[in-house]
C-alpha cells in the first residue's frame, strides 16, 4: 500500500531569515493578485517569488529557477543533514472555536490512480497542470506539500507523533497571514522513522488538496524517470480529528436568464420547502442545500429525493451539478465559487442564483472514490490550507 519515507528537507536558514512568518504563503491556487503583491512585498525571500511570481509567460519559470538557485547558493535555503520526517501542527480558530490539526510532512511514493493507493476525489483542469509542470521542470523541486489524508482510527501514528511532540521542541514556529500558527518538528531518529513508515504500509492516501500538483508529479516522474521523481512531498493528516475541517465551496450562477423557470425545475427535481430563518450551512445535511434568489425573493431548503439518493451518493454537490449547473448552463454567463458563506451571500445580485452547500465528512468522500468516481470540480475546501514555504524537497 502507501510507501512513506523520510527525506532531507530543504528549508529556510533561520540564521539568515529570522522571521519565518514573513516568507511563508498560502498555496498558489488561493492567492489573488492583490495578495500576491502583498506577499512579494513582505520579503524579498517570500516563497511566492518562486512558487507564484508575477513574471510574464514562460519567463516566470526562469525567474523561479534563478531565484531558487540564488537562495541556495547564498545559504538562504539550506539542506538538513539527516533524513527526517516532519510533524506539523496547525493551531487555529474557526467560527469562534479553537482547533488543532496534527499531520506529518514526508515523501510518498507516486502511484497511478488505477493502483488505488493514492486516491483522487476531484476533477482537475489542464491549465494549472501545465503551469505546475513547467515550474517543476524549471526548479526540479517540490515547493509545497500535497495534502493527503489517511484513516487513523487505530491511533498508532498519532501516538508516536504525540509522544515525540511532548518531549521535543519545534524547529519552526510561524504565523501565516490568515492568523494560523504553524509549528514544525523534526524526527531524525531512524527507529521512530521506521515505526511511522511501517504503520503507513497498510494505508491508502486520499488527496485532500493538491490534485493538480499530484498529477504534475506523476507526469514529471514518467517524463524524467529518476529515483528522486518517484516520490512527492506530502502533508499527511489523520481523518479522525476535530481539526480536519472539510468545508463546502458554494456556487453562484451569475447573469441568469429564466430564474423563475429554473426554480420551478428545482421544485420538481428536489424536495423543497421555503426557508424564512437565517441560513446556517453547518445545519445542512449532506443531501441538502439552499437556493437563494433575490429577484424571486425566495430562500429554499432543498433535499435530494429518495429515488435519487444512490445516484448522487446522498450528496447534494452531485445533484446540484447534474440537475442545476449542467442542466441550465445555457441560462447563465458565469459560475462563481465561494469558500465563505458571507462572501457568497454578498455576491448574490438580482440576476444571480445562489447555491449554498453543506460541509463534508471523509467517509462521504471515500464512498465516491472507492466507486472509481470523482466529485465535481471545486467541491471540497479542506481548512486550513497547508502553508507553502516551510519545507522543500529537491528532486535531484
Backbone torsions as a table, in degrees:
resi	resn	phi	psi	omega
1	UNK	NA	-140.1	-174.0
2	UNK	-66.5	133.6	176.3
3	UNK	-110.5	114.2	179.7
4	UNK	-111.6	139.7	178.2
5	UNK	-145.4	160.6	179.1
6	UNK	-76.3	163.5	178.7
7	UNK	-153.2	163.8	174.9
8	UNK	-87.4	103.2	-177.2
9	UNK	-70.9	137.5	170.6
10	UNK	-93.2	126.3	-177.0
11	UNK	-149.6	168.7	-179.1
12	UNK	-62.1	132.6	175.7
13	UNK	-76.0	112.2	-173.1
14	UNK	-77.0	-3.5	168.8
15	UNK	-78.2	-26.8	179.1
16	UNK	-96.4	-38.5	-179.0
17	UNK	-110.2	101.1	-173.7
18	UNK	-76.2	-30.5	-175.9
19	UNK	-122.4	97.3	-177.7
20	UNK	-63.9	-26.1	179.1
21	UNK	-57.0	-28.0	-177.5
22	UNK	-81.0	-11.0	-173.1
23	UNK	-117.0	-3.6	176.8
24	UNK	-91.7	168.8	-176.3
25	UNK	-157.1	162.4	171.5
26	UNK	-69.0	167.8	172.9
27	UNK	-56.9	148.7	-173.8
28	UNK	-55.6	-33.5	-171.1
29	UNK	-79.6	-1.4	175.1
30	UNK	-115.4	9.8	-179.2
31	UNK	-97.1	122.4	174.3
32	UNK	-88.2	175.1	-173.7
33	UNK	-63.4	-35.3	179.2
34	UNK	-67.8	-44.0	177.7
35	UNK	-65.0	-35.7	178.3
36	UNK	-58.9	-45.7	178.9
37	UNK	-64.0	-43.5	-179.7
38	UNK	-60.9	-43.2	-179.4
39	UNK	-67.7	-41.3	179.5
40	UNK	-65.5	-34.0	179.1
41	UNK	-79.0	-17.9	-177.5
42	UNK	-68.9	-28.4	178.1
43	UNK	-168.0	143.1	175.7
44	UNK	-67.6	-12.4	-179.5
45	UNK	-108.8	12.6	177.1
46	UNK	-63.4	139.8	-175.0
47	UNK	-59.2	-22.5	179.4
48	UNK	-60.1	-28.4	177.5
49	UNK	-60.1	-23.6	176.8
50	UNK	-101.7	-50.7	-169.2
51	UNK	-76.7	-27.6	-172.9
52	UNK	-160.4	59.5	-177.5
53	UNK	-80.8	177.0	-174.4
54	UNK	-101.2	24.0	176.0
55	UNK	-64.8	157.7	-178.0
56	UNK	-94.6	136.8	176.4
57	UNK	55.6	-141.7	-178.7
58	UNK	-75.3	-7.6	177.1
59	UNK	-59.8	-31.9	-175.9
60	UNK	-64.2	-29.9	-179.6
61	UNK	-73.3	-35.7	175.8
62	UNK	-66.7	-40.3	176.4
63	UNK	-60.1	-44.5	179.9
64	UNK	-60.2	-47.7	-179.1
65	UNK	-61.2	-47.5	-178.4
66	UNK	-65.6	-38.8	179.5
67	UNK	-65.0	-47.2	179.6
68	UNK	-59.9	-47.4	179.8
69	UNK	-62.0	-39.2	179.5
70	UNK	-63.9	-42.7	-179.5
71	UNK	-65.4	-37.9	178.8
72	UNK	-68.6	-45.2	-179.3
73	UNK	-62.8	-30.5	-177.7
74	UNK	-100.8	16.2	173.1
75	UNK	63.3	22.1	171.4
76	UNK	-72.0	-38.4	172.3
77	UNK	-112.0	137.1	-178.5
78	UNK	-135.5	146.6	-178.3
79	UNK	-87.3	133.1	176.1
80	UNK	-63.2	149.8	-176.3
81	UNK	-73.0	-32.6	-174.6
82	UNK	-118.9	149.5	172.4
83	UNK	-65.0	134.0	-171.5
84	UNK	-144.4	159.8	163.5
85	UNK	-110.1	149.9	-169.2
86	UNK	-125.9	96.6	173.1
87	UNK	-59.1	141.5	-173.3
88	UNK	-136.2	115.4	-179.6
89	UNK	-110.8	131.0	174.1
90	UNK	-115.8	129.8	177.5
91	UNK	-115.0	129.1	-173.6
92	UNK	-156.7	165.1	175.9
93	UNK	-113.8	137.7	177.0
94	UNK	-141.6	121.2	-178.7
95	UNK	51.5	44.6	173.7
96	UNK	81.2	2.3	-179.1
97	UNK	-116.9	140.7	179.7
98	UNK	-86.4	136.9	179.7
99	UNK	-131.6	158.8	168.5
100	UNK	-133.3	139.4	174.0
101	UNK	-129.3	123.2	-179.3
102	UNK	-104.2	138.7	177.3
103	UNK	-147.5	-166.5	-174.6
104	UNK	-149.0	130.9	174.8
105	UNK	-99.5	124.5	178.0
106	UNK	-156.8	-176.7	177.0
107	UNK	-96.6	143.0	178.4
108	UNK	-124.4	133.1	178.1
109	UNK	-65.8	132.2	-177.4
110	UNK	-78.7	136.7	176.8
111	UNK	-131.9	151.6	168.8
112	UNK	-65.3	149.3	-177.4
113	UNK	-61.8	-28.7	-178.8
114	UNK	-64.4	-19.3	178.1
115	UNK	-73.1	-15.8	178.9
116	UNK	56.8	39.4	173.5
117	UNK	-108.9	-46.7	170.2
118	UNK	-103.6	121.7	-169.7
119	UNK	-113.6	121.5	175.2
120	UNK	-85.2	158.1	175.2
121	UNK	-132.4	-3.8	179.1
122	UNK	-132.6	153.1	172.4
123	UNK	-69.5	156.5	-179.6
124	UNK	-120.4	168.3	179.1
125	UNK	-109.4	147.3	-178.2
126	UNK	-71.1	-35.8	-176.7
127	UNK	-58.8	-54.5	178.6
128	UNK	-60.0	-34.9	179.6
129	UNK	-67.0	-39.7	177.3
130	UNK	-64.1	-43.0	178.7
131	UNK	-61.2	-49.4	-176.9
132	UNK	-67.8	-31.9	178.3
133	UNK	-68.9	-41.3	177.2
134	UNK	-63.1	-38.1	178.6
135	UNK	-67.5	-41.6	-179.7
136	UNK	-67.3	-40.1	176.1
137	UNK	-60.1	-40.8	-176.9
138	UNK	-71.4	-44.4	-172.1
139	UNK	-94.6	-21.7	-178.0
140	UNK	50.4	39.8	-175.3
141	UNK	-149.0	136.1	168.1
142	UNK	-74.1	116.3	-175.5
143	UNK	-91.0	-20.6	178.1
144	UNK	-149.6	146.9	-177.9
145	UNK	-75.6	145.2	168.9
146	UNK	-76.1	139.4	-177.2
147	UNK	-92.6	113.3	178.7
148	UNK	-120.0	150.2	176.3
149	UNK	-123.1	152.5	-178.3
150	UNK	-141.8	160.2	179.3
151	UNK	-75.2	115.1	-178.4
152	UNK	-113.8	26.9	-178.3
153	UNK	-62.4	-24.6	177.9
154	UNK	-77.1	-13.8	175.0
155	UNK	64.8	7.6	-175.4
156	UNK	-64.6	-48.0	179.7
157	UNK	-68.4	-40.6	178.1
158	UNK	-55.4	-45.3	-177.3
159	UNK	-63.6	-40.8	178.4
160	UNK	-63.7	-46.0	-178.3
161	UNK	-65.2	-46.2	-177.5
162	UNK	-62.5	-39.1	178.5
163	UNK	-63.7	-40.4	179.5
164	UNK	-67.5	-43.9	-177.9
165	UNK	-63.1	-35.2	-178.2
166	UNK	-66.3	-27.3	-174.2
167	UNK	-112.9	8.2	-179.4
168	UNK	-137.7	156.5	179.7
169	UNK	-97.4	146.8	177.1
170	UNK	-67.0	151.8	177.0
171	UNK	-92.7	-19.3	178.5
172	UNK	-135.5	131.9	171.0
173	UNK	-132.2	118.8	-176.6
174	UNK	-147.6	139.9	177.0
175	UNK	-104.5	124.0	-178.7
176	UNK	-79.1	169.6	-172.9
177	UNK	-62.9	-21.1	178.5
178	UNK	-91.3	10.0	174.9
179	UNK	89.7	-0.3	-178.0
180	UNK	-78.9	132.9	178.7
181	UNK	-90.5	123.6	-177.9
182	UNK	-112.6	126.2	178.7
183	UNK	-126.2	130.9	-179.1
184	UNK	-120.3	131.6	172.7
185	UNK	-109.3	167.9	178.5
186	UNK	-128.0	120.4	174.9
187	UNK	-104.7	111.9	178.5
188	UNK	-115.9	0.1	177.0
189	UNK	-71.9	117.8	-173.6
190	UNK	-63.4	-31.5	179.9
191	UNK	-66.6	-44.3	178.0
192	UNK	-66.9	-41.8	179.2
193	UNK	-59.4	-44.6	-179.4
194	UNK	-61.2	-40.3	179.5
195	UNK	-63.0	-43.8	-179.9
196	UNK	-64.7	-47.7	-178.6
197	UNK	-59.9	-41.6	179.7
198	UNK	-62.5	-35.6	-177.6
199	UNK	-74.9	-10.3	174.4
200	UNK	-90.7	-9.6	-172.3
201	UNK	-62.5	-25.2	-178.8
202	UNK	-105.6	17.5	-173.9
203	UNK	-112.1	151.6	167.3
204	UNK	-101.4	156.6	179.0
205	UNK	-121.7	122.8	176.7
206	UNK	-92.4	127.2	176.8
207	UNK	-72.2	115.6	177.7
208	UNK	-85.6	-45.6	-176.3
209	UNK	-149.0	135.3	179.9
210	UNK	109.6	28.0	178.1
211	UNK	-57.6	-40.7	-179.4
212	UNK	-65.7	-39.8	179.8
213	UNK	-67.8	-36.4	179.1
214	UNK	-67.7	-47.3	180.0
215	UNK	-64.0	-31.7	174.4
216	UNK	-64.2	-44.8	178.7
217	UNK	-62.8	-37.5	177.4
218	UNK	-64.0	-45.2	178.5
219	UNK	-65.3	-39.6	179.9
220	UNK	-65.5	-42.1	178.4
221	UNK	-59.2	-45.3	-179.7
222	UNK	-68.5	-22.8	-178.4
223	UNK	-83.4	-46.7	-172.4
224	UNK	-97.1	-25.8	175.4
225	UNK	52.3	53.5	174.2
226	UNK	-114.6	161.3	178.9
227	UNK	-62.1	-39.1	-178.8
228	UNK	-63.7	-36.8	-175.7
229	UNK	-74.9	-7.3	179.7
230	UNK	-77.0	-6.7	179.9
231	UNK	-125.6	150.8	175.4
232	UNK	-130.3	149.7	179.6
233	UNK	-76.2	128.6	-179.3
234	UNK	-125.0	150.7	160.8
235	UNK	-103.9	121.9	-174.6
236	UNK	-113.3	125.1	-176.3
237	UNK	-127.5	134.4	176.3
238	UNK	-68.9	143.1	-176.2
239	UNK	-74.7	-26.3	-173.0
240	UNK	-91.6	71.7	175.3
241	UNK	-156.6	145.4	-176.5
242	UNK	-61.8	-29.7	-175.2
243	UNK	-77.8	-2.0	176.3
244	UNK	-91.7	93.1	-177.9
245	UNK	-96.8	129.0	178.5
246	UNK	-118.6	94.1	-175.7
247	UNK	-90.1	157.6	178.3
248	UNK	-81.4	164.3	168.1
249	UNK	-112.0	113.4	-176.8
250	UNK	-76.7	154.2	-178.5
251	UNK	-116.8	140.2	172.5
252	UNK	-128.2	120.4	172.6
253	UNK	-84.4	125.6	-176.0
254	UNK	-107.3	148.8	179.2
255	UNK	52.7	59.5	-173.6
256	UNK	-90.2	134.7	171.5
257	UNK	-100.6	141.6	175.6
258	UNK	69.3	42.5	-178.9
259	UNK	-58.9	-39.6	-178.7
260	UNK	-60.6	-41.5	-179.9
261	UNK	-68.4	-37.0	179.0
262	UNK	-65.1	-44.0	179.4
263	UNK	-63.3	-36.7	177.2
264	UNK	-63.6	-41.1	178.5
265	UNK	-64.9	-41.1	178.0
266	UNK	-61.1	-41.1	179.7
267	UNK	-63.8	-29.6	178.2
268	UNK	-82.0	-29.3	-174.0
269	UNK	-89.3	-20.4	-175.7
270	UNK	-130.1	166.9	168.3
271	UNK	-82.5	117.4	-168.9
272	UNK	-124.8	139.8	172.4
273	UNK	-141.1	147.7	178.5
274	UNK	-72.3	144.7	-175.3
275	UNK	-124.1	119.9	-177.2
276	UNK	-105.3	-15.2	-178.2
277	UNK	-81.2	177.8	175.6
278	UNK	-64.3	143.2	178.2
279	UNK	-82.6	122.1	178.5
280	UNK	-125.5	109.8	-174.5
281	UNK	-64.3	-31.2	-177.2
282	UNK	-66.4	-17.8	-179.6
283	UNK	-90.2	-4.3	179.8
284	UNK	-75.5	140.3	170.1
285	UNK	-78.8	163.4	-178.0
286	UNK	-61.9	-20.7	-179.5
287	UNK	-102.1	17.0	-178.1
288	UNK	-120.2	162.7	173.5
289	UNK	-163.7	164.8	176.6
290	UNK	-108.3	145.8	169.4
291	UNK	-114.8	132.0	178.8
292	UNK	-123.8	127.2	175.3
293	UNK	-131.8	120.5	177.0
294	UNK	-73.3	-40.7	-176.0
295	UNK	-66.8	-36.8	179.6
296	UNK	-92.4	-4.5	178.3
297	UNK	53.7	49.3	179.8
298	UNK	-132.2	148.4	167.0
299	UNK	-125.3	120.0	-176.3
300	UNK	-116.4	133.1	170.5
301	UNK	-94.0	120.1	-174.2
302	UNK	-116.1	146.2	-179.8
303	UNK	-136.9	141.7	177.9
304	UNK	-63.6	137.1	176.9
305	UNK	-67.2	150.5	-179.7
306	UNK	-54.9	-37.7	-177.8
307	UNK	-68.7	-17.4	-179.1
308	UNK	-104.5	-2.7	-174.5
309	UNK	-56.8	-49.3	-177.0
310	UNK	-66.3	-42.5	-178.8
311	UNK	-58.5	-37.5	-177.0
312	UNK	-107.3	19.7	179.4
313	UNK	55.2	24.9	-176.9
314	UNK	58.2	27.9	-177.1
315	UNK	-121.2	123.5	-174.9
316	UNK	-64.5	-28.4	-178.4
317	UNK	-60.5	-34.3	176.7
318	UNK	-70.3	-46.9	-178.1
319	UNK	-63.5	-41.3	178.8
320	UNK	-62.0	-43.5	-179.6
321	UNK	-60.7	-45.3	-174.4
322	UNK	-77.3	-47.0	-169.3
323	UNK	-94.6	-7.8	178.1
324	UNK	-127.6	-62.0	-172.3
325	UNK	-64.0	-50.4	180.0
326	UNK	-74.5	-40.3	-175.6
327	UNK	-62.8	-35.8	-174.7
328	UNK	-114.6	29.3	-175.4
329	UNK	-63.6	-21.1	177.3
330	UNK	-84.1	-3.4	-177.4
331	UNK	-96.9	-4.6	-179.5
332	UNK	-138.4	156.2	-175.9
333	UNK	-88.1	-31.3	-170.5
334	UNK	-150.2	146.6	174.6
335	UNK	-116.3	114.5	-179.9
336	UNK	-102.5	148.2	-179.3
337	UNK	-117.5	138.3	-177.8
338	UNK	-136.1	131.5	177.1
339	UNK	-80.3	-31.8	-175.6
340	UNK	-100.1	135.6	176.5
341	UNK	-61.5	-42.4	-179.0
342	UNK	-64.3	-42.2	177.7
343	UNK	-63.4	-39.7	179.5
344	UNK	-63.7	-48.8	-177.8
345	UNK	-61.5	-38.5	-177.8
346	UNK	-73.3	-13.1	-178.9
347	UNK	-98.5	3.6	179.0
348	UNK	-87.8	116.5	179.4
349	UNK	-106.6	-173.2	-177.6
350	UNK	-61.3	-32.8	-176.7
351	UNK	-102.6	20.6	-179.6
352	UNK	-107.0	161.4	171.3
353	UNK	-130.0	115.5	-177.3
354	UNK	-91.4	138.0	177.9
355	UNK	-125.4	110.4	-177.0
356	UNK	-103.6	120.6	-171.4
357	UNK	-106.5	162.1	-178.9
358	UNK	-86.5	165.3	174.8
359	UNK	-75.6	171.2	-174.9
360	UNK	-118.3	163.2	168.4
361	UNK	-123.6	151.3	-175.6
362	UNK	-55.6	-35.9	-177.8
363	UNK	-61.8	-35.0	178.3
364	UNK	-64.1	-42.2	-178.8
365	UNK	-67.8	-40.0	-179.9
366	UNK	-62.9	-33.1	177.3
367	UNK	-56.2	-43.2	-178.3
368	UNK	-68.8	-49.4	-174.7
369	UNK	-61.8	-44.4	-176.9
370	UNK	-72.0	-8.3	173.9
371	UNK	-98.1	16.2	-179.0
372	UNK	58.1	35.7	-179.5
373	UNK	-121.2	169.6	177.1
374	UNK	-131.6	154.2	178.3
375	UNK	-82.9	160.0	176.6
376	UNK	-57.3	154.2	179.0
377	UNK	-55.8	142.3	177.4
378	UNK	55.6	49.6	177.7
379	UNK	-86.3	-54.1	-172.7
380	UNK	-101.4	154.8	174.6
381	UNK	-135.5	94.6	178.8
382	UNK	-72.0	128.4	-175.7
383	UNK	-128.3	139.0	-4.2
384	UNK	-79.5	165.1	174.7
385	UNK	-69.2	157.3	175.3
386	UNK	-86.2	129.9	-174.0
387	UNK	-68.8	139.4	173.3
388	UNK	-91.1	134.9	176.0
389	UNK	113.1	-7.8	179.6
390	UNK	-78.5	-33.5	179.1
391	UNK	-149.0	148.8	174.7
392	UNK	-127.8	155.9	179.7
393	UNK	-127.2	103.8	177.7
394	UNK	-66.3	140.4	-179.2
395	UNK	-109.7	42.0	180.0
396	UNK	-149.0	NA	NA
